[in-house]
């Protein structure tokens, strides 16, 4: 996997905060289980999701919609690492 040092990427074993446009007090995290150059596999607080997500790059960091893309969908960014 080619790594671009100018952008933040998701890393396996790291946890990231999920953001919701509807609820700023939401306390939800995703843990990246595994990743390839264009796909991440993740766990959400004990529930494992085996579907693949294609990360998109925006504002210098990868991000994706863990529960699907729809109006007011929650999203997570590589900038929102928990405990970093």
PADOSE-961497 format. One record per residue: residue number from 1; residue in one letter; z negated, x negated, y negated of N, C-alpha, C, O in turn. Coordinates in Angstrom, 3 decimals, decimal comma, always signed. Layout:
N
<minu: NUM lopa: a nz: Z nx: X ny: Y caz: Z cax: X cay: Y cz: Z cx: X cy: Y oz: Z ox: X oy: Y>
...
This chain:
84
<minu: 1 lopa: x nz: +0,000 nx: -0,848 ny: +1,170 caz: +0,000 cax: +0,000 cay: +0,000 cz: +0,000 cx: -0,896 cy: -1,235 oz: -0,847 ox: -1,780 oy: -1,367>
<minu: 2 lopa: x nz: +0,935 nx: -0,669 ny: -2,123 caz: +1,011 cax: -1,427 cay: -3,367 cz: -0,027 cx: -0,886 cy: -4,348 oz: -0,087 ox: +0,321 oy: -4,583>
<minu: 3 lopa: x nz: -0,835 nx: -1,760 ny: -4,913 caz: -1,890 cax: -1,330 cay: -5,830 cz: -1,528 cx: -1,765 cy: -7,244 oz: -1,229 ox: -2,933 oy: -7,495>
<minu: 4 lopa: x nz: -1,560 nx: -0,823 ny: -8,142 caz: -1,304 cax: -1,079 cay: -9,547 cz: -2,656 cx: -1,293 cy: -10,227 oz: -3,454 ox: -0,358 oy: -10,285>
<minu: 5 lopa: x nz: -2,941 nx: -2,487 ny: -10,741 caz: -4,258 cax: -2,737 cay: -11,339 cz: -4,512 cx: -1,968 cy: -12,636 oz: -5,644 ox: -1,932 oy: -13,119>
<minu: 6 lopa: x nz: -3,487 nx: -1,362 ny: -13,195 caz: -3,658 cax: -0,655 cay: -14,458 cz: -4,068 cx: +0,800 cy: -14,280 oz: -4,316 ox: +1,483 oy: -15,274>
<minu: 7 lopa: x nz: -4,146 nx: +1,297 ny: -13,055 caz: -4,546 cax: +2,683 cay: -12,854 cz: -5,660 cx: +2,767 cy: -11,808 oz: -5,725 ox: +1,953 oy: -10,887>
<minu: 8 lopa: x nz: -6,523 nx: +3,751 ny: -11,962 caz: -7,597 cax: +3,967 cay: -10,989 cz: -7,045 cx: +4,752 cy: -9,820 oz: -6,278 ox: +5,697 oy: -10,001>
<minu: 9 lopa: x nz: -7,436 nx: +4,358 ny: -8,619 caz: -6,979 cax: +5,020 cay: -7,406 cz: -8,184 cx: +5,491 cy: -6,590 oz: -9,282 ox: +4,945 oy: -6,699>
<minu: 10 lopa: x nz: -7,952 nx: +6,511 ny: -5,777 caz: -8,985 cax: +6,966 cay: -4,856 cz: -9,162 cx: +5,921 cy: -3,773 oz: -8,187 ox: +5,323 oy: -3,316>
<minu: 11 lopa: x nz: -10,415 nx: +5,696 ny: -3,355 caz: -10,714 cax: +4,733 cay: -2,319 cz: -11,476 cx: +5,418 cy: -1,198 oz: -12,364 ox: +6,231 oy: -1,451>
<minu: 12 lopa: x nz: -11,130 nx: +5,089 ny: +0,045 caz: -11,806 cax: +5,654 cay: +1,207 cz: -13,280 cx: +5,277 cy: +1,171 oz: -13,632 ox: +4,139 oy: +0,858>
<minu: 13 lopa: x nz: -14,137 nx: +6,240 ny: +1,494 caz: -15,572 cax: +6,010 cay: +1,511 cz: -16,258 cx: +6,284 cy: +0,184 oz: -17,488 ox: +6,275 oy: +0,123>
<minu: 14 lopa: x nz: -15,510 nx: +6,527 ny: -0,873 caz: -16,084 cax: +6,802 cay: -2,186 cz: -16,124 cx: +8,313 cy: -2,436 oz: -15,326 ox: +9,066 oy: -1,878>
<minu: 15 lopa: x nz: -17,063 nx: +8,744 ny: -3,280 caz: -17,209 cax: +10,156 cay: -3,625 cz: -16,809 cx: +10,382 cy: -5,074 oz: -17,002 ox: +9,514 oy: -5,926>
<minu: 16 lopa: x nz: -16,246 nx: +11,565 ny: -5,347 caz: -15,756 cax: +11,893 cay: -6,680 cz: -16,184 cx: +13,309 cy: -7,045 oz: -16,241 ox: +14,191 oy: -6,188>
<minu: 17 lopa: x nz: -16,484 nx: +13,517 ny: -8,319 caz: -16,904 cax: +14,823 cay: -8,824 cz: -15,701 cx: +15,762 cy: -8,923 oz: -14,604 ox: +15,349 oy: -9,298>
<minu: 18 lopa: x nz: -15,925 nx: +17,015 ny: -8,584 caz: -14,899 cax: +18,056 cay: -8,740 cz: -15,158 cx: +18,759 cy: -10,063 oz: -16,293 ox: +19,137 oy: -10,354>
<minu: 19 lopa: x nz: -14,127 nx: +18,934 ny: -10,857 caz: -14,252 cax: +19,615 cay: -12,154 cz: -13,633 cx: +21,003 cy: -12,067 oz: -12,592 ox: +21,206 oy: -11,442>
<minu: 20 lopa: x nz: -14,300 nx: +21,946 ny: -12,708 caz: -13,816 cax: +23,320 cay: -12,752 cz: -13,619 cx: +23,733 cy: -14,203 oz: -14,522 ox: +23,543 oy: -15,018>
<minu: 21 lopa: x nz: -12,463 nx: +24,294 ny: -14,546 caz: -12,271 cax: +24,767 cay: -15,916 cz: -13,114 cx: +26,010 cy: -16,222 oz: -13,268 ox: +26,377 oy: -17,387>
<minu: 22 lopa: x nz: -13,654 nx: +26,653 ny: -15,197 caz: -14,430 cax: +27,882 cay: -15,387 cz: -15,936 cx: +27,647 cy: -15,448 oz: -16,658 ox: +28,444 oy: -16,047>
<minu: 23 lopa: x nz: -16,426 nx: +26,555 ny: -14,832 caz: -17,858 cax: +26,330 cay: -14,736 cz: -18,161 cx: +24,848 cy: -14,925 oz: -18,009 ox: +24,067 oy: -13,986>
<minu: 24 lopa: x nz: -18,584 nx: +24,451 ny: -16,111 caz: -18,844 cax: +23,039 cay: -16,392 cz: -20,099 cx: +22,533 cy: -15,685 oz: -20,292 ox: +21,323 oy: -15,569>
<minu: 25 lopa: x nz: -20,946 nx: +23,428 ny: -15,215 caz: -22,167 cax: +23,036 cay: -14,517 cz: -21,996 cx: +22,903 cy: -13,015 oz: -22,977 ox: +22,699 oy: -12,300>
<minu: 26 lopa: x nz: -20,786 nx: +23,014 ny: -12,532 caz: -20,518 cax: +22,931 cay: -11,095 cz: -20,917 cx: +21,564 cy: -10,561 oz: -20,528 ox: +20,538 oy: -11,119>
<minu: 27 lopa: x nz: -21,692 nx: +21,548 ny: -9,483 caz: -22,116 cax: +20,297 cay: -8,864 cz: -21,498 cx: +20,210 cy: -7,479 oz: -22,130 ox: +20,563 oy: -6,483>
<minu: 28 lopa: x nz: -20,270 nx: +19,743 ny: -7,421 caz: -19,526 cax: +19,660 cay: -6,174 cz: -18,839 cx: +18,308 cy: -6,117 oz: -18,280 ox: +17,852 oy: -7,115>
<minu: 29 lopa: x nz: -18,876 nx: +17,662 ny: -4,956 caz: -18,222 cax: +16,369 cay: -4,813 cz: -17,279 cx: +16,378 cy: -3,624 oz: -17,453 ox: +17,156 oy: -2,685>
<minu: 30 lopa: x nz: -16,278 nx: +15,508 ny: -3,671 caz: -15,406 cax: +15,270 cay: -2,520 cz: -15,588 cx: +13,820 cy: -2,115 oz: -15,723 ox: +12,939 oy: -2,965>
<minu: 31 lopa: x nz: -15,591 nx: +13,576 ny: -0,806 caz: -15,640 cax: +12,210 cay: -0,308 cz: -14,306 cx: +11,923 cy: +0,359 oz: -13,876 ox: +12,669 oy: +1,239>
<minu: 32 lopa: x nz: -13,659 nx: +10,858 ny: -0,051 caz: -12,382 cax: +10,479 cay: +0,525 cz: -12,656 cx: +9,825 cy: +1,872 oz: -13,375 ox: +8,829 oy: +1,953>
<minu: 33 lopa: x nz: -12,086 nx: +10,387 ny: +2,915 caz: -12,278 cax: +9,872 cay: +4,265 cz: -11,264 cx: +8,775 cy: +4,565 oz: -11,590 ox: +7,736 oy: +5,139>
<minu: 34 lopa: x nz: -10,036 nx: +9,037 ny: +4,163 caz: -8,942 cax: +8,117 cay: +4,458 cz: -7,843 cx: +8,334 cy: +3,438 oz: -7,741 ox: +9,413 oy: +2,855>
<minu: 35 lopa: x nz: -7,019 nx: +7,317 ny: +3,217 caz: -5,892 cax: +7,501 cay: +2,303 cz: -4,734 cx: +6,596 cy: +2,684 oz: -4,904 ox: +5,561 oy: +3,328>
<minu: 36 lopa: x nz: -3,558 nx: +7,019 ny: +2,267 caz: -2,361 cax: +6,196 cay: +2,339 cz: -1,856 cx: +6,093 cy: +0,907 oz: -2,558 ox: +6,484 oy: -0,025>
<minu: 37 lopa: x nz: -0,655 nx: +5,576 ny: +0,723 caz: -0,132 cax: +5,420 cay: -0,632 cz: +0,017 cx: +6,751 cy: -1,358 oz: -0,123 ox: +6,795 oy: -2,580>
<minu: 38 lopa: x nz: +0,299 nx: +7,845 ny: -0,637 caz: +0,545 cax: +9,128 cay: -1,301 cz: -0,295 cx: +10,284 cy: -0,785 oz: -0,091 ox: +11,420 oy: -1,212>
<minu: 39 lopa: x nz: -1,229 nx: +10,030 ny: +0,117 caz: -1,982 cax: +11,116 cay: +0,733 cz: -3,456 cx: +10,750 cy: +0,844 oz: -3,800 ox: +9,599 oy: +1,113>
<minu: 40 lopa: x nz: -4,323 nx: +11,736 ny: +0,636 caz: -5,758 cax: +11,537 cay: +0,859 cz: -6,272 cx: +12,610 cy: +1,808 oz: -5,821 ox: +13,755 oy: +1,774>
<minu: 41 lopa: x nz: -7,214 nx: +12,227 ny: +2,648 caz: -7,935 cax: +13,157 cay: +3,502 cz: -9,356 cx: +13,154 cy: +2,991 oz: -9,896 ox: +12,093 oy: +2,678>
<minu: 42 lopa: x nz: -9,986 nx: +14,337 ny: +2,897 caz: -11,282 cax: +14,391 cay: +2,222 cz: -12,236 cx: +15,376 cy: +2,867 oz: -11,841 ox: +16,248 oy: +3,640>
<minu: 43 lopa: x nz: -13,524 nx: +15,206 ny: +2,519 caz: -14,607 cax: +16,079 cay: +2,966 cz: -15,273 cx: +16,633 cy: +1,713 oz: -15,492 ox: +15,909 oy: +0,741>
<minu: 44 lopa: x nz: -15,595 nx: +17,932 ny: +1,748 caz: -16,277 cax: +18,561 cay: +0,617 cz: -17,643 cx: +19,034 cy: +1,092 oz: -17,746 ox: +20,030 oy: +1,809>
<minu: 45 lopa: x nz: -18,690 nx: +18,321 ny: +0,694 caz: -20,086 cax: +18,614 cay: +1,004 cz: -20,285 cx: +19,191 cy: +2,394 oz: -20,774 ox: +20,309 oy: +2,556>
<minu: 46 lopa: x nz: -19,901 nx: +18,413 ny: +3,390 caz: -20,122 cax: +18,793 cay: +4,779 cz: -18,959 cx: +19,493 cy: +5,449 oz: -18,872 ox: +19,483 oy: +6,677>
<minu: 47 lopa: x nz: -18,071 nx: +20,094 ny: +4,698 caz: -16,899 cax: +20,753 cay: +5,271 cz: -15,719 cx: +19,797 cy: +5,212 oz: -15,370 ox: +19,288 oy: +4,147>
<minu: 48 lopa: x nz: -15,105 nx: +19,556 ny: +6,376 caz: -13,991 cax: +18,623 cay: +6,440 cz: -12,673 cx: +19,371 cy: +6,313 oz: -12,426 ox: +20,349 oy: +7,018>
<minu: 49 lopa: x nz: -11,841 nx: +18,898 ny: +5,410 caz: -10,505 cax: +19,456 cay: +5,207 cz: -9,492 cx: +18,472 cy: +5,764 oz: -9,416 ox: +17,326 oy: +5,322>
<minu: 50 lopa: x nz: -8,727 nx: +18,923 ny: +6,724 caz: -7,782 cax: +18,027 cay: +7,370 cz: -6,404 cx: +18,072 cy: +6,720 oz: -5,500 ox: +17,340 oy: +7,122>
<minu: 51 lopa: x nz: -6,244 nx: +18,922 ny: +5,726 caz: -4,936 cax: +18,972 cay: +5,067 cz: -4,742 cx: +17,772 cy: +4,165 oz: -5,708 ox: +17,145 oy: +3,730>
<minu: 52 lopa: x nz: -3,519 nx: +17,466 ny: +3,894 caz: -3,198 cax: +16,316 cay: +3,052 cz: -2,930 cx: +16,768 cy: +1,623 oz: -2,402 ox: +17,854 oy: +1,384>
<minu: 53 lopa: x nz: -3,299 nx: +15,929 ny: +0,700 caz: -3,054 cax: +16,168 cay: -0,716 cz: -2,243 cx: +14,995 cy: -1,239 oz: -2,547 ox: +13,843 oy: -0,931>
<minu: 54 lopa: x nz: -1,228 nx: +15,275 ny: -2,016 caz: -0,454 cax: +14,201 cay: -2,633 cz: -1,023 cx: +13,930 cy: -4,014 oz: -0,922 ox: +14,784 oy: -4,895>
<minu: 55 lopa: x nz: -1,616 nx: +12,768 ny: -4,224 caz: -2,181 cax: +12,469 cay: -5,535 cz: -1,094 cx: +12,369 cy: -6,608 oz: -0,013 ox: +11,840 oy: -6,350>
<minu: 56 lopa: x nz: -1,371 nx: +12,861 ny: -7,773 caz: -0,465 cax: +12,745 cay: -8,918 cz: -1,141 cx: +11,837 cy: -9,934 oz: -2,365 ox: +11,853 oy: -10,061>
<minu: 57 lopa: x nz: -0,371 nx: +11,061 ny: -10,646 caz: -0,951 cax: +10,150 cay: -11,628 cz: -0,835 cx: +10,745 cy: -13,024 oz: +0,241 ox: +11,170 oy: -13,443>
<minu: 58 lopa: x nz: -1,940 nx: +10,769 ny: -13,726 caz: -1,968 cax: +11,291 cay: -15,089 cz: -3,054 cx: +10,547 cy: -15,849 oz: -4,147 ox: +10,342 oy: -15,320>
<minu: 59 lopa: x nz: -2,776 nx: +10,143 ny: -17,064 caz: -3,743 cax: +9,460 cay: -17,920 cz: -4,306 cx: +8,192 cy: -17,287 oz: -5,464 ox: +7,851 oy: -17,529>
<minu: 60 lopa: x nz: -3,524 nx: +7,496 ny: -16,490 caz: -3,957 cax: +6,227 cay: -15,917 cz: -4,825 cx: +6,329 cy: -14,684 oz: -5,359 ox: +5,313 oy: -14,239>
<minu: 61 lopa: x nz: -4,989 nx: +7,513 ny: -14,110 caz: -5,801 cax: +7,677 cay: -12,905 cz: -5,172 cx: +8,743 cy: -12,001 oz: -4,561 ox: +9,696 oy: -12,484>
<minu: 62 lopa: x nz: -5,330 nx: +8,570 ny: -10,689 caz: -4,848 cax: +9,579 cay: -9,749 cz: -5,744 cx: +10,811 cy: -9,830 oz: -6,923 ox: +10,701 oy: -10,168>
<minu: 63 lopa: x nz: -5,196 nx: +11,971 ny: -9,524 caz: -5,967 cax: +13,206 cay: -9,478 cz: -5,268 cx: +14,196 cy: -8,556 oz: -4,075 ox: +14,064 oy: -8,284>
<minu: 64 lopa: x nz: -6,022 nx: +15,197 ny: -8,073 caz: -5,440 cax: +16,231 cay: -7,216 cz: -6,289 cx: +17,494 cy: -7,247 oz: -7,422 ox: +17,487 oy: -7,727>
<minu: 65 lopa: x nz: -5,722 nx: +18,572 ny: -6,727 caz: -6,413 cax: +19,860 cay: -6,613 cz: -6,924 cx: +19,993 cy: -5,177 oz: -6,114 ox: +20,225 oy: -4,280>
<minu: 66 lopa: x nz: -8,229 nx: +19,858 ny: -4,915 caz: -8,727 cax: +19,901 cay: -3,540 cz: -8,611 cx: +21,268 cy: -2,856 oz: -8,591 ox: +21,332 oy: -1,627>
<minu: 67 lopa: x nz: -8,535 nx: +22,343 ny: -3,612 caz: -8,484 cax: +23,679 cay: -3,014 cz: -7,173 cx: +24,396 cy: -3,300 oz: -7,099 ox: +25,619 oy: -3,177>
<minu: 68 lopa: x nz: -6,139 nx: +23,653 ny: -3,680 caz: -4,843 cax: +24,257 cay: -3,972 cz: -4,611 cx: +24,385 cy: -5,469 oz: -5,548 ox: +24,373 oy: -6,268>
<minu: 69 lopa: x nz: -3,338 nx: +24,509 ny: -5,827 caz: -2,960 cax: +24,603 cay: -7,230 cz: -2,738 cx: +26,062 cy: -7,603 oz: -1,880 ox: +26,735 oy: -7,032>
<minu: 70 lopa: x nz: -3,508 nx: +26,538 ny: -8,552 caz: -3,407 cax: +27,905 cay: -9,047 cz: -4,016 cx: +27,943 cy: -10,445 oz: -4,591 ox: +26,951 oy: -10,894>
<minu: 71 lopa: x nz: -3,901 nx: +29,039 ny: -11,118 caz: -4,469 cax: +29,170 cay: -12,450 cz: -5,976 cx: +28,924 cy: -12,387 oz: -6,664 ox: +29,507 oy: -11,549>
<minu: 72 lopa: x nz: -6,488 nx: +28,071 ny: -13,262 caz: -7,908 cax: +27,733 cay: -13,347 cz: -8,420 cx: +27,022 cy: -12,085 oz: -9,587 ox: +27,178 oy: -11,725>
<minu: 73 lopa: x nz: -7,580 nx: +26,260 ny: -11,423 caz: -7,952 cax: +25,544 cay: -10,195 cz: -8,865 cx: +24,356 cy: -10,500 oz: -8,736 ox: +23,711 oy: -11,540>
<minu: 74 lopa: x nz: -9,784 nx: +24,080 ny: -9,584 caz: -10,637 cax: +22,909 cay: -9,686 cz: -9,806 cx: +21,668 cy: -9,387 oz: -8,828 ox: +21,734 oy: -8,642>
<minu: 75 lopa: x nz: -10,199 nx: +20,536 ny: -9,970 caz: -9,474 cax: +19,296 cay: -9,716 cz: -10,450 cx: +18,126 cy: -9,703 oz: -11,577 ox: +18,239 oy: -10,186>
<minu: 76 lopa: x nz: -10,010 nx: +17,006 ny: -9,147 caz: -10,814 cax: +15,791 cay: -9,160 cz: -9,932 cx: +14,615 cy: -9,551 oz: -8,735 ox: +14,594 oy: -9,264>
<minu: 77 lopa: x nz: -10,539 nx: +13,646 ny: -10,206 caz: -9,824 cax: +12,478 cay: -10,702 cz: -10,510 cx: +11,208 cy: -10,213 oz: -11,721 ox: +11,196 oy: -9,993>
<minu: 78 lopa: x nz: -9,734 nx: +10,145 ny: -10,046 caz: -10,298 cax: +8,856 cay: -9,649 cz: -11,228 cx: +8,299 cy: -10,729 oz: -12,019 ox: +7,397 oy: -10,454>
<minu: 79 lopa: x nz: -11,141 nx: +8,821 ny: -11,942 caz: -12,049 cax: +8,428 cay: -13,035 cz: -13,453 cx: +9,000 cy: -12,852 oz: -14,404 ox: +8,509 oy: -13,461>
<minu: 80 lopa: x nz: -13,594 nx: +10,036 ny: -12,018 caz: -14,857 cax: +10,764 cay: -11,880 cz: -15,638 cx: +10,325 cy: -10,648 oz: -16,189 ox: +11,164 oy: -9,936>
<minu: 81 lopa: x nz: -15,693 nx: +9,016 ny: -10,386 caz: -16,409 cax: +8,536 cay: -9,214 cz: -17,912 cx: +8,743 cy: -9,389 oz: -18,469 ox: +8,460 oy: -10,450>
<minu: 82 lopa: x nz: -18,558 nx: +9,239 ny: -8,338 caz: -19,995 cax: +9,484 cay: -8,350 cz: -20,711 cx: +8,189 cy: -7,988 oz: -20,371 ox: +7,545 oy: -6,996>
<minu: 83 lopa: x nz: -21,690 nx: +7,809 ny: -8,780 caz: -22,484 cax: +6,625 cay: -8,503 cz: -21,801 cx: +5,328 cy: -8,896 oz: -22,251 ox: +4,257 oy: -8,489>
<minu: 84 lopa: x nz: -20,738 nx: +5,390 ny: -9,668 caz: -20,053 cax: +4,149 cay: -10,077 cz: -20,607 cx: +3,626 cy: -11,375 oz: -20,152 ox: +2,594 oy: -11,869>
